[in-house]
Amino acid sequence: MTDFVLHSAEVAAERTIQDRSMLVLSARETEAFVEAILNPPPPGRVLKNAAKHYKKHREATADKK
């Protein structure tokens, strides 16, 4: 009985992971996704500020090594 329960749980877990890891898009969604990847908008103010903050943090931690 224990082997059966473990096997059943394993199969169910694998199925759940597979179902949740696969993204299914409509044709319209696929086109929008590809367009965004191939032609991304320019970085906005928030992204630029985040990049500056990240670079300063990396420089500060690199100096401590």
Summary of the structure (lengths in Angstrom):
residues: 65
radius of gyration: 22.4
end to end distance: 55.4
largest distance: 59.6
contacts: 104
relative contact order: 0.06
helix: 78%
strand: 0%
